Each structure stands twice: as C-alpha cells, then as structure tokens.
Amino acid sequence: MRLRQWGGKDVNILFRPDEDTIRILKRDFLAHDIPVEVTGYITGDRRVAKFEAAAVDGWEV
C-alpha cells in the first residue's frame, strides 16, 4: 500500500497484494532461503494491522 499525492493531500491506495508476484518471489527466492525485502509506507492502525496479518505467510514485517 503506498501513499499517492492527489491534489494537496496524501491518499492511501487500496490494499491489493500482487498474488502472482508473491508466488514468484516465494518460488524463486524464499524457497532457496534468499531473503526478500519489501518496503511499504502505510498510515493508520487498521491498515497496518491488515498488512501485518497478510504478511505472516513466510514474510517478516
């Protein structure tokens, strides 16, 4: 989830994980013990909690 500038204020982009990319990263990197780093800028306790809950499948937050 990224913040995007729309006019004069930041707006959170909808939470839509790219399942195809995640599948490829798991297959090509995590399955071979190669770490994958992801940076996300998320605001709001509920959004952060949603991201953390989705990241538990082999991903560290």
All heavy atoms as TSV, in Angstrom:
chain	resi	resn	atom	element	x	y	z
A	1	MET	N	N	0.851	-1.157	0.000
A	1	MET	CA	C	0.000	0.000	0.000
A	1	MET	C	C	0.901	1.225	0.000
A	1	MET	O	O	1.787	1.332	0.823
A	1	MET	CB	C	-0.870	-0.042	1.242
A	1	MET	CG	C	-1.950	0.957	1.235
A	1	MET	SD	S	-3.033	0.852	2.681
A	1	MET	CE	C	-3.282	-0.856	2.889
A	2	ARG	N	N	0.705	2.117	-0.909
A	2	ARG	CA	C	1.528	3.314	-0.993
A	2	ARG	C	C	0.648	4.548	-0.806
A	2	ARG	O	O	-0.549	4.503	-1.005
A	2	ARG	CB	C	2.185	3.415	-2.359
A	2	ARG	CG	C	3.088	2.280	-2.685
A	2	ARG	CD	C	3.547	2.383	-4.096
A	2	ARG	NE	N	2.373	2.412	-4.958
A	2	ARG	CZ	C	2.401	2.550	-6.253
A	2	ARG	NH1	N	3.520	2.696	-6.866
A	2	ARG	NH2	N	1.303	2.552	-6.969
A	3	LEU	N	N	1.296	5.619	-0.444
A	3	LEU	CA	C	0.599	6.900	-0.430
A	3	LEU	C	C	0.856	7.571	-1.768
A	3	LEU	O	O	1.960	7.560	-2.272
A	3	LEU	CB	C	1.113	7.798	0.698
A	3	LEU	CG	C	0.735	7.375	2.100
A	3	LEU	CD1	C	1.365	8.341	3.104
A	3	LEU	CD2	C	-0.757	7.353	2.288
A	4	ARG	N	N	-0.151	8.122	-2.331
A	4	ARG	CA	C	-0.009	8.825	-3.592
A	4	ARG	C	C	-0.523	10.243	-3.404
A	4	ARG	O	O	-1.516	10.464	-2.729
A	4	ARG	CB	C	-0.816	8.114	-4.679
A	4	ARG	CG	C	-0.701	8.806	-6.020
A	4	ARG	CD	C	-1.296	7.996	-7.117
A	4	ARG	NE	N	-0.453	6.832	-7.349
A	4	ARG	CZ	C	-0.825	5.789	-8.066
A	4	ARG	NH1	N	-2.012	5.740	-8.591
A	4	ARG	NH2	N	-0.021	4.773	-8.235
A	5	GLN	N	N	0.161	11.176	-4.011
A	5	GLN	CA	C	-0.234	12.573	-3.900
A	5	GLN	C	C	-1.364	12.867	-4.884
A	5	GLN	O	O	-1.217	12.671	-6.080
A	5	GLN	CB	C	0.988	13.462	-4.199
A	5	GLN	CG	C	0.797	14.890	-3.851
A	5	GLN	CD	C	0.857	15.126	-2.357
A	5	GLN	OE1	O	1.228	14.248	-1.606
A	5	GLN	NE2	N	0.490	16.291	-1.932
A	6	TRP	N	N	-2.500	13.254	-4.375
A	6	TRP	CA	C	-3.653	13.643	-5.200
A	6	TRP	C	C	-4.024	15.052	-4.785
A	6	TRP	O	O	-4.559	15.251	-3.704
A	6	TRP	CB	C	-4.835	12.714	-4.966
A	6	TRP	CG	C	-4.611	11.316	-5.433
A	6	TRP	CD1	C	-3.599	10.492	-5.057
A	6	TRP	CD2	C	-5.394	10.582	-6.350
A	6	TRP	NE1	N	-3.703	9.285	-5.679
A	6	TRP	CE2	C	-4.806	9.319	-6.476
A	6	TRP	CE3	C	-6.533	10.864	-7.075
A	6	TRP	CZ2	C	-5.322	8.340	-7.323
A	6	TRP	CZ3	C	-7.049	9.882	-7.891
A	6	TRP	CH2	C	-6.442	8.644	-8.016
A	7	GLY	N	N	-3.732	15.997	-5.617
A	7	GLY	CA	C	-4.019	17.372	-5.233
A	7	GLY	C	C	-3.112	17.778	-4.090
A	7	GLY	O	O	-1.913	17.584	-4.133
A	8	GLY	N	N	-3.713	18.304	-3.015
A	8	GLY	CA	C	-2.922	18.802	-1.912
A	8	GLY	C	C	-2.771	17.847	-0.749
A	8	GLY	O	O	-2.231	18.218	0.280
A	9	LYS	N	N	-3.258	16.599	-0.857
A	9	LYS	CA	C	-3.147	15.711	0.293
A	9	LYS	C	C	-2.816	14.284	-0.128
A	9	LYS	O	O	-3.038	13.879	-1.253
A	9	LYS	CB	C	-4.430	15.727	1.113
A	9	LYS	CG	C	-5.661	15.238	0.402
A	9	LYS	CD	C	-6.873	15.343	1.314
A	9	LYS	CE	C	-8.082	14.722	0.671
A	9	LYS	NZ	N	-9.229	14.755	1.556
A	10	ASP	N	N	-2.242	13.523	0.821
A	10	ASP	CA	C	-1.910	12.121	0.574
A	10	ASP	C	C	-3.164	11.266	0.648
A	10	ASP	O	O	-4.038	11.497	1.469
A	10	ASP	CB	C	-0.917	11.616	1.616
A	10	ASP	CG	C	0.443	12.266	1.476
A	10	ASP	OD1	O	0.778	12.673	0.355
A	10	ASP	OD2	O	1.159	12.359	2.475
A	11	VAL	N	N	-3.243	10.263	-0.226
A	11	VAL	CA	C	-4.374	9.345	-0.255
A	11	VAL	C	C	-3.810	7.927	-0.250
A	11	VAL	O	O	-2.900	7.609	-1.006
A	11	VAL	CB	C	-5.232	9.563	-1.529
A	11	VAL	CG1	C	-6.363	8.570	-1.590
A	11	VAL	CG2	C	-5.750	10.985	-1.574
A	12	ASN	N	N	-4.329	7.055	0.594
A	12	ASN	CA	C	-3.893	5.663	0.623
A	12	ASN	C	C	-4.457	4.917	-0.578
A	12	ASN	O	O	-5.640	4.995	-0.878
A	12	ASN	CB	C	-4.371	4.972	1.905
A	12	ASN	CG	C	-3.527	5.360	3.088
A	12	ASN	OD1	O	-2.367	5.040	3.137
A	12	ASN	ND2	N	-4.121	6.064	4.026
A	13	ILE	N	N	-3.601	4.169	-1.247
A	13	ILE	CA	C	-4.015	3.326	-2.359
A	13	ILE	C	C	-4.612	2.050	-1.779
A	13	ILE	O	O	-4.186	1.564	-0.738
A	13	ILE	CB	C	-2.810	3.017	-3.262
A	13	ILE	CG1	C	-2.310	4.314	-3.891
A	13	ILE	CG2	C	-3.159	1.992	-4.335
A	13	ILE	CD1	C	-1.049	4.151	-4.692
A	14	LEU	N	N	-5.590	1.472	-2.446
A	14	LEU	CA	C	-6.242	0.262	-1.966
A	14	LEU	C	C	-5.242	-0.868	-1.761
A	14	LEU	O	O	-4.267	-1.001	-2.498
A	14	LEU	CB	C	-7.307	-0.197	-2.953
A	14	LEU	CG	C	-8.511	0.718	-3.112
A	14	LEU	CD1	C	-9.430	0.167	-4.202
A	14	LEU	CD2	C	-9.260	0.841	-1.812
A	15	PHE	N	N	-5.499	-1.702	-0.766
A	15	PHE	CA	C	-4.657	-2.843	-0.443
A	15	PHE	C	C	-4.996	-3.979	-1.394
A	15	PHE	O	O	-6.029	-4.617	-1.277
A	15	PHE	CB	C	-4.903	-3.259	1.011
A	15	PHE	CG	C	-4.086	-4.433	1.448
A	15	PHE	CD1	C	-2.729	-4.306	1.647
A	15	PHE	CD2	C	-4.677	-5.655	1.666
A	15	PHE	CE1	C	-1.965	-5.385	2.057
A	15	PHE	CE2	C	-3.924	-6.746	2.083
A	15	PHE	CZ	C	-2.566	-6.603	2.270
A	16	ARG	N	N	-4.132	-4.197	-2.373
A	16	ARG	CA	C	-4.321	-5.268	-3.351
A	16	ARG	C	C	-2.974	-5.954	-3.600
A	16	ARG	O	O	-2.263	-5.597	-4.533
A	16	ARG	CB	C	-4.861	-4.707	-4.661
A	16	ARG	CG	C	-6.325	-4.354	-4.610
A	16	ARG	CD	C	-6.774	-3.954	-5.973
A	16	ARG	NE	N	-6.309	-2.593	-6.212
A	16	ARG	CZ	C	-6.908	-1.716	-6.979
A	16	ARG	NH1	N	-7.970	-2.051	-7.630
A	16	ARG	NH2	N	-6.425	-0.509	-7.119
A	17	PRO	N	N	-2.622	-6.929	-2.780
A	17	PRO	CA	C	-1.348	-7.630	-2.992
A	17	PRO	C	C	-1.306	-8.278	-4.370
A	17	PRO	O	O	-2.299	-8.822	-4.844
A	17	PRO	CB	C	-1.331	-8.695	-1.897
A	17	PRO	CG	C	-2.309	-8.220	-0.877
A	17	PRO	CD	C	-3.349	-7.440	-1.626
A	18	ASP	N	N	-0.159	-8.213	-5.009
A	18	ASP	CA	C	0.033	-8.819	-6.323
A	18	ASP	C	C	0.357	-10.301	-6.124
A	18	ASP	O	O	1.506	-10.687	-5.921
A	18	ASP	CB	C	1.174	-8.104	-7.046
A	18	ASP	CG	C	1.383	-8.594	-8.458
A	18	ASP	OD1	O	0.929	-9.710	-8.792
A	18	ASP	OD2	O	2.021	-7.864	-9.231
A	19	GLU	N	N	-0.668	-11.125	-6.148
A	19	GLU	CA	C	-0.527	-12.550	-5.835
A	19	GLU	C	C	0.440	-13.265	-6.772
A	19	GLU	O	O	1.177	-14.157	-6.348
A	19	GLU	CB	C	-1.898	-13.239	-5.858
A	19	GLU	CG	C	-2.891	-12.694	-4.842
A	19	GLU	CD	C	-2.470	-12.935	-3.397
A	19	GLU	OE1	O	-1.700	-13.895	-3.154
A	19	GLU	OE2	O	-2.893	-12.175	-2.521
A	20	ASP	N	N	0.459	-12.894	-8.052
A	20	ASP	CA	C	1.389	-13.531	-9.000
A	20	ASP	C	C	2.836	-13.236	-8.623
A	20	ASP	O	O	3.681	-14.130	-8.625
A	20	ASP	CB	C	1.123	-13.065	-10.430
A	20	ASP	CG	C	-0.171	-13.607	-10.990
A	20	ASP	OD1	O	-0.605	-14.689	-10.544
A	20	ASP	OD2	O	-0.751	-12.949	-11.866
A	21	THR	N	N	3.124	-11.990	-8.303
A	21	THR	CA	C	4.486	-11.613	-7.921
A	21	THR	C	C	4.885	-12.283	-6.613
A	21	THR	O	O	6.014	-12.782	-6.476
A	21	THR	CB	C	4.609	-10.084	-7.788
A	21	THR	OG1	O	4.315	-9.491	-9.059
A	21	THR	CG2	C	5.998	-9.672	-7.351
A	22	ILE	N	N	3.970	-12.353	-5.656
A	22	ILE	CA	C	4.248	-13.010	-4.381
A	22	ILE	C	C	4.557	-14.486	-4.600
A	22	ILE	O	O	5.504	-15.025	-4.028
A	22	ILE	CB	C	3.073	-12.819	-3.401
A	22	ILE	CG1	C	2.987	-11.343	-3.002
A	22	ILE	CG2	C	3.219	-13.717	-2.185
A	22	ILE	CD1	C	1.721	-10.983	-2.244
A	23	ARG	N	N	3.788	-15.134	-5.440
A	23	ARG	CA	C	4.019	-16.551	-5.754
A	23	ARG	C	C	5.409	-16.755	-6.353
A	23	ARG	O	O	6.149	-17.666	-5.974
A	23	ARG	CB	C	2.940	-17.061	-6.716
A	23	ARG	CG	C	3.079	-18.508	-7.098
A	23	ARG	CD	C	2.003	-18.946	-8.093
A	23	ARG	NE	N	1.840	-18.044	-9.232
A	23	ARG	CZ	C	2.674	-17.992	-10.279
A	23	ARG	NH1	N	3.720	-18.780	-10.327
A	23	ARG	NH2	N	2.449	-17.154	-11.276
A	24	ILE	N	N	5.806	-15.890	-7.280
A	24	ILE	CA	C	7.120	-15.992	-7.922
A	24	ILE	C	C	8.237	-15.733	-6.914
A	24	ILE	O	O	9.250	-16.444	-6.891
A	24	ILE	CB	C	7.216	-15.020	-9.116
A	24	ILE	CG1	C	6.278	-15.502	-10.232
A	24	ILE	CG2	C	8.656	-14.890	-9.613
A	24	ILE	CD1	C	6.040	-14.492	-11.322
A	25	LEU	N	N	8.074	-14.742	-6.054
A	25	LEU	CA	C	9.090	-14.457	-5.038
A	25	LEU	C	C	9.263	-15.631	-4.079
A	25	LEU	O	O	10.385	-15.972	-3.701
A	25	LEU	CB	C	8.727	-13.190	-4.265
A	25	LEU	CG	C	8.834	-11.887	-5.043
A	25	LEU	CD1	C	8.234	-10.740	-4.234
A	25	LEU	CD2	C	10.271	-11.595	-5.423
A	26	LYS	N	N	8.146	-16.241	-3.704
A	26	LYS	CA	C	8.228	-17.414	-2.829
A	26	LYS	C	C	8.956	-18.557	-3.518
A	26	LYS	O	O	9.810	-19.220	-2.920
A	26	LYS	CB	C	6.825	-17.873	-2.420
A	26	LYS	CG	C	6.166	-16.989	-1.395
A	26	LYS	CD	C	4.798	-17.552	-1.067
A	26	LYS	CE	C	4.091	-16.767	-0.007
A	26	LYS	NZ	N	2.776	-17.336	0.309
A	27	ARG	N	N	8.629	-18.783	-4.780
A	27	ARG	CA	C	9.224	-19.900	-5.527
A	27	ARG	C	C	10.710	-19.666	-5.809
A	27	ARG	O	O	11.547	-20.555	-5.614
A	27	ARG	CB	C	8.471	-20.078	-6.847
A	27	ARG	CG	C	8.991	-21.217	-7.722
A	27	ARG	CD	C	8.453	-21.145	-9.125
A	27	ARG	NE	N	9.039	-19.992	-9.818
A	27	ARG	CZ	C	8.464	-19.373	-10.842
A	27	ARG	NH1	N	7.300	-19.767	-11.294
A	27	ARG	NH2	N	9.051	-18.355	-11.409
A	28	ASP	N	N	11.048	-18.483	-6.281
A	28	ASP	CA	C	12.406	-18.234	-6.755
A	28	ASP	C	C	13.379	-17.778	-5.670
A	28	ASP	O	O	14.587	-17.930	-5.836
A	28	ASP	CB	C	12.389	-17.191	-7.868
A	28	ASP	CG	C	11.682	-17.690	-9.118
A	28	ASP	OD1	O	11.356	-18.896	-9.178
A	28	ASP	OD2	O	11.435	-16.873	-10.026
A	29	PHE	N	N	12.860	-17.202	-4.597
A	29	PHE	CA	C	13.745	-16.668	-3.570
A	29	PHE	C	C	13.567	-17.360	-2.222
A	29	PHE	O	O	14.505	-17.960	-1.702
A	29	PHE	CB	C	13.549	-15.154	-3.429
A	29	PHE	CG	C	14.017	-14.387	-4.625
A	29	PHE	CD1	C	13.163	-14.139	-5.684
A	29	PHE	CD2	C	15.318	-13.924	-4.691
A	29	PHE	CE1	C	13.599	-13.443	-6.798
A	29	PHE	CE2	C	15.769	-13.222	-5.800
A	29	PHE	CZ	C	14.903	-12.983	-6.864
A	30	LEU	N	N	12.391	-17.252	-1.645
A	30	LEU	CA	C	12.185	-17.804	-0.308
A	30	LEU	C	C	12.407	-19.307	-0.260
A	30	LEU	O	O	12.947	-19.825	0.715
A	30	LEU	CB	C	10.793	-17.449	0.211
A	30	LEU	CG	C	10.537	-15.962	0.470
A	30	LEU	CD1	C	9.113	-15.749	0.975
A	30	LEU	CD2	C	11.541	-15.385	1.445
A	31	ALA	N	N	12.029	-20.018	-1.300
A	31	ALA	CA	C	12.231	-21.467	-1.338
A	31	ALA	C	C	13.708	-21.837	-1.345
A	31	ALA	O	O	14.070	-22.963	-1.019
A	31	ALA	CB	C	11.537	-22.062	-2.564
A	32	HIS	N	N	14.565	-20.877	-1.692
A	32	HIS	CA	C	16.016	-21.102	-1.727
A	32	HIS	C	C	16.719	-20.310	-0.632
A	32	HIS	O	O	17.920	-20.026	-0.733
A	32	HIS	CB	C	16.565	-20.730	-3.102
A	32	HIS	CG	C	15.943	-21.518	-4.210
A	32	HIS	ND1	N	16.283	-22.825	-4.477
A	32	HIS	CD2	C	14.956	-21.209	-5.092
A	32	HIS	CE1	C	15.563	-23.275	-5.486
A	32	HIS	NE2	N	14.738	-22.315	-5.867
A	33	ASP	N	N	15.949	-19.955	0.393
A	33	ASP	CA	C	16.473	-19.217	1.549
A	33	ASP	C	C	17.138	-17.894	1.184
A	33	ASP	O	O	18.092	-17.461	1.826
A	33	ASP	CB	C	17.443	-20.083	2.358
A	33	ASP	CG	C	16.748	-21.290	2.963
A	33	ASP	OD1	O	15.584	-21.135	3.398
A	33	ASP	OD2	O	17.339	-22.369	2.993
A	34	ILE	N	N	16.640	-17.253	0.138
A	34	ILE	CA	C	17.113	-15.923	-0.244
A	34	ILE	C	C	16.085	-14.916	0.265
A	34	ILE	O	O	14.916	-14.978	-0.122
A	34	ILE	CB	C	17.260	-15.796	-1.772
A	34	ILE	CG1	C	18.245	-16.851	-2.294
A	34	ILE	CG2	C	17.707	-14.385	-2.145
A	34	ILE	CD1	C	18.271	-16.959	-3.800
A	35	PRO	N	N	16.498	-14.010	1.148
A	35	PRO	CA	C	15.528	-13.066	1.708
A	35	PRO	C	C	14.985	-12.093	0.658
A	35	PRO	O	O	15.662	-11.750	-0.309
A	35	PRO	CB	C	16.317	-12.318	2.782
A	35	PRO	CG	C	17.744	-12.575	2.494
A	35	PRO	CD	C	17.831	-13.819	1.670
A	36	VAL	N	N	13.762	-11.683	0.862
A	36	VAL	CA	C	13.098	-10.698	0.012
A	36	VAL	C	C	12.706	-9.530	0.902
A	36	VAL	O	O	12.079	-9.733	1.942
A	36	VAL	CB	C	11.836	-11.296	-0.656
A	36	VAL	CG1	C	11.093	-10.234	-1.445
A	36	VAL	CG2	C	12.205	-12.479	-1.525
A	37	GLU	N	N	13.095	-8.339	0.513
A	37	GLU	CA	C	12.748	-7.154	1.295
A	37	GLU	C	C	11.695	-6.342	0.554
A	37	GLU	O	O	11.790	-6.130	-0.647
A	37	GLU	CB	C	13.979	-6.294	1.542
A	37	GLU	CG	C	14.998	-6.996	2.412
A	37	GLU	CD	C	16.160	-6.111	2.777
A	37	GLU	OE1	O	16.001	-4.867	2.770
A	37	GLU	OE2	O	17.228	-6.649	3.069
A	38	VAL	N	N	10.705	-5.911	1.303
A	38	VAL	CA	C	9.625	-5.103	0.754
A	38	VAL	C	C	9.470	-3.880	1.635
A	38	VAL	O	O	9.483	-3.992	2.859
A	38	VAL	CB	C	8.290	-5.893	0.728
A	38	VAL	CG1	C	7.164	-5.015	0.218
A	38	VAL	CG2	C	8.439	-7.144	-0.097
A	39	THR	N	N	9.343	-2.735	1.021
A	39	THR	CA	C	9.131	-1.504	1.779
A	39	THR	C	C	7.752	-0.968	1.447
A	39	THR	O	O	7.403	-0.823	0.281
A	39	THR	CB	C	10.193	-0.450	1.414
A	39	THR	OG1	O	11.472	-0.998	1.666
A	39	THR	CG2	C	9.993	0.799	2.227
A	40	GLY	N	N	6.989	-0.717	2.473
A	40	GLY	CA	C	5.670	-0.130	2.280
A	40	GLY	C	C	5.480	1.030	3.236
A	40	GLY	O	O	5.976	1.007	4.364
A	41	TYR	N	N	4.831	2.048	2.786
A	41	TYR	CA	C	4.531	3.192	3.620
A	41	TYR	C	C	3.027	3.199	3.858
A	41	TYR	O	O	2.254	3.447	2.941
A	41	TYR	CB	C	4.994	4.483	2.946
A	41	TYR	CG	C	6.479	4.469	2.705
A	41	TYR	CD1	C	6.995	4.056	1.490
A	41	TYR	CD2	C	7.360	4.818	3.719
A	41	TYR	CE1	C	8.357	4.006	1.275
A	41	TYR	CE2	C	8.722	4.777	3.512
A	41	TYR	CZ	C	9.217	4.372	2.282
A	41	TYR	OH	O	10.563	4.327	2.083
A	42	ILE	N	N	2.640	2.861	5.070
A	42	ILE	CA	C	1.231	2.681	5.400
A	42	ILE	C	C	0.901	3.565	6.588
A	42	ILE	O	O	1.657	3.626	7.557
A	42	ILE	CB	C	0.930	1.211	5.756
A	42	ILE	CG1	C	1.395	0.289	4.632
A	42	ILE	CG2	C	-0.553	1.021	6.049
A	42	ILE	CD1	C	1.399	-1.166	5.016
A	43	THR	N	N	-0.229	4.217	6.519
A	43	THR	CA	C	-0.683	5.023	7.643
A	43	THR	C	C	-1.977	4.447	8.178
A	43	THR	O	O	-2.750	3.829	7.440
A	43	THR	CB	C	-0.919	6.487	7.236
A	43	THR	OG1	O	-1.918	6.529	6.214
A	43	THR	CG2	C	0.358	7.129	6.707
A	44	GLY	N	N	-2.197	4.617	9.461
A	44	GLY	CA	C	-3.439	4.165	10.083
A	44	GLY	C	C	-3.295	2.790	10.699
A	44	GLY	O	O	-2.778	1.868	10.067
A	45	ASP	N	N	-3.725	2.669	11.940
A	45	ASP	CA	C	-3.579	1.414	12.670
A	45	ASP	C	C	-4.268	0.242	11.988
A	45	ASP	O	O	-3.727	-0.864	11.936
A	45	ASP	CB	C	-4.121	1.559	14.098
A	45	ASP	CG	C	-3.270	2.493	14.944
A	45	ASP	OD1	O	-2.092	2.728	14.581
A	45	ASP	OD2	O	-3.783	2.985	15.962
A	46	ARG	N	N	-5.461	0.449	11.452
A	46	ARG	CA	C	-6.181	-0.659	10.810
A	46	ARG	C	C	-5.483	-1.123	9.540
A	46	ARG	O	O	-5.399	-2.315	9.260
A	46	ARG	CB	C	-7.623	-0.274	10.509
A	46	ARG	CG	C	-8.474	-0.218	11.770
A	46	ARG	CD	C	-9.918	-0.057	11.470
A	46	ARG	NE	N	-10.146	1.224	10.780
A	46	ARG	CZ	C	-11.260	1.576	10.193
A	46	ARG	NH1	N	-12.287	0.760	10.180
A	46	ARG	NH2	N	-11.389	2.740	9.618
A	47	ARG	N	N	-4.963	-0.175	8.757
A	47	ARG	CA	C	-4.244	-0.549	7.531
A	47	ARG	C	C	-2.962	-1.308	7.862
A	47	ARG	O	O	-2.621	-2.285	7.205
A	47	ARG	CB	C	-3.920	0.692	6.704
A	47	ARG	CG	C	-5.122	1.299	6.030
A	47	ARG	CD	C	-4.679	2.459	5.149
A	47	ARG	NE	N	-5.758	3.376	4.948
A	47	ARG	CZ	C	-6.018	4.416	5.725
A	47	ARG	NH1	N	-5.267	4.684	6.758
A	47	ARG	NH2	N	-7.038	5.205	5.475
A	48	VAL	N	N	-2.233	-0.848	8.881
A	48	VAL	CA	C	-1.008	-1.527	9.294
A	48	VAL	C	C	-1.328	-2.940	9.774
A	48	VAL	O	O	-0.650	-3.903	9.410
A	48	VAL	CB	C	-0.273	-0.718	10.384
A	48	VAL	CG1	C	0.878	-1.527	10.977
A	48	VAL	CG2	C	0.230	0.608	9.824
A	49	ALA	N	N	-2.370	-3.093	10.570
A	49	ALA	CA	C	-2.762	-4.414	11.075
A	49	ALA	C	C	-3.151	-5.344	9.919
A	49	ALA	O	O	-2.804	-6.530	9.922
A	49	ALA	CB	C	-3.912	-4.283	12.065
A	50	LYS	N	N	-3.847	-4.818	8.919
A	50	LYS	CA	C	-4.242	-5.627	7.757
A	50	LYS	C	C	-3.008	-6.095	6.980
A	50	LYS	O	O	-2.916	-7.248	6.574
A	50	LYS	CB	C	-5.164	-4.803	6.857
A	50	LYS	CG	C	-5.764	-5.562	5.707
A	50	LYS	CD	C	-6.754	-4.687	4.964
A	50	LYS	CE	C	-7.443	-5.434	3.872
A	50	LYS	NZ	N	-8.425	-4.610	3.166
A	51	PHE	N	N	-2.038	-5.202	6.805
A	51	PHE	CA	C	-0.800	-5.562	6.116
A	51	PHE	C	C	-0.038	-6.620	6.891
A	51	PHE	O	O	0.422	-7.612	6.328
A	51	PHE	CB	C	0.070	-4.318	5.914
A	51	PHE	CG	C	1.398	-4.625	5.289
A	51	PHE	CD1	C	1.507	-4.783	3.923
A	51	PHE	CD2	C	2.529	-4.752	6.068
A	51	PHE	CE1	C	2.735	-5.080	3.344
A	51	PHE	CE2	C	3.756	-5.044	5.503
A	51	PHE	CZ	C	3.858	-5.210	4.134
A	52	GLU	N	N	0.097	-6.431	8.202
A	52	GLU	CA	C	0.830	-7.381	9.031
A	52	GLU	C	C	0.163	-8.754	9.025
A	52	GLU	O	O	0.836	-9.782	8.985
A	52	GLU	CB	C	0.974	-6.854	10.447
A	52	GLU	CG	C	1.960	-5.699	10.537
A	52	GLU	CD	C	2.043	-5.097	11.918
A	52	GLU	OE1	O	1.149	-5.340	12.756
A	52	GLU	OE2	O	3.018	-4.359	12.160
A	53	ALA	N	N	-1.163	-8.794	9.054
A	53	ALA	CA	C	-1.883	-10.071	9.029
A	53	ALA	C	C	-1.651	-10.797	7.703
A	53	ALA	O	O	-1.527	-12.018	7.665
A	53	ALA	CB	C	-3.372	-9.841	9.252
A	54	ALA	N	N	-1.560	-10.062	6.617
A	54	ALA	CA	C	-1.352	-10.668	5.304
A	54	ALA	C	C	0.095	-11.108	5.114
A	54	ALA	O	O	0.374	-11.959	4.274
A	54	ALA	CB	C	-1.742	-9.686	4.210
A	55	ALA	N	N	0.995	-10.565	5.897
A	55	ALA	CA	C	2.420	-10.815	5.703
A	55	ALA	C	C	2.952	-11.995	6.509
A	55	ALA	O	O	4.135	-12.261	6.472
A	55	ALA	CB	C	3.203	-9.557	6.059
A	56	VAL	N	N	2.113	-12.710	7.210
A	56	VAL	CA	C	2.597	-13.766	8.100
A	56	VAL	C	C	3.020	-15.035	7.368
A	56	VAL	O	O	3.717	-15.850	7.937
A	56	VAL	CB	C	1.563	-14.123	9.192
A	56	VAL	CG1	C	1.313	-12.934	10.081
A	56	VAL	CG2	C	0.296	-14.655	8.589
A	57	ASP	N	N	2.636	-15.221	6.148
A	57	ASP	CA	C	2.933	-16.453	5.406
A	57	ASP	C	C	4.361	-16.432	4.863
A	57	ASP	O	O	4.595	-16.287	3.683
A	57	ASP	CB	C	1.935	-16.626	4.267
A	57	ASP	CG	C	2.113	-17.935	3.532
A	57	ASP	OD1	O	2.633	-18.888	4.125
A	57	ASP	OD2	O	1.745	-17.988	2.351
A	58	GLY	N	N	5.332	-16.582	5.772
A	58	GLY	CA	C	6.721	-16.609	5.352
A	58	GLY	C	C	7.359	-15.258	5.173
A	58	GLY	O	O	8.481	-15.142	4.728
A	59	TRP	N	N	6.649	-14.228	5.519
A	59	TRP	CA	C	7.159	-12.876	5.363
A	59	TRP	C	C	7.328	-12.250	6.733
A	59	TRP	O	O	6.544	-12.483	7.629
A	59	TRP	CB	C	6.181	-12.031	4.551
A	59	TRP	CG	C	5.922	-12.598	3.193
A	59	TRP	CD1	C	5.047	-13.595	2.886
A	59	TRP	CD2	C	6.540	-12.233	1.988
A	59	TRP	NE1	N	5.084	-13.878	1.559
A	59	TRP	CE2	C	5.994	-13.043	0.968
A	59	TRP	CE3	C	7.506	-11.287	1.652
A	59	TRP	CZ2	C	6.391	-12.938	-0.356
A	59	TRP	CZ3	C	7.885	-11.195	0.321
A	59	TRP	CH2	C	7.337	-12.007	-0.661
A	60	GLU	N	N	8.338	-11.457	6.898
A	60	GLU	CA	C	8.549	-10.713	8.131
A	60	GLU	C	C	8.109	-9.284	7.904
A	60	GLU	O	O	8.263	-8.744	6.836
A	60	GLU	CB	C	10.023	-10.734	8.539
A	60	GLU	CG	C	10.509	-12.112	8.919
A	60	GLU	CD	C	11.956	-12.084	9.376
A	60	GLU	OE1	O	12.443	-11.014	9.734
A	60	GLU	OE2	O	12.565	-13.147	9.355
A	61	VAL	N	N	7.579	-8.712	8.970
A	61	VAL	CA	C	7.113	-7.324	8.879
A	61	VAL	C	C	8.054	-6.455	9.667
A	61	VAL	O	O	8.517	-6.797	10.708
A	61	VAL	CB	C	5.677	-7.202	9.446
A	61	VAL	CG1	C	5.218	-5.770	9.372
A	61	VAL	CG2	C	4.755	-8.121	8.702
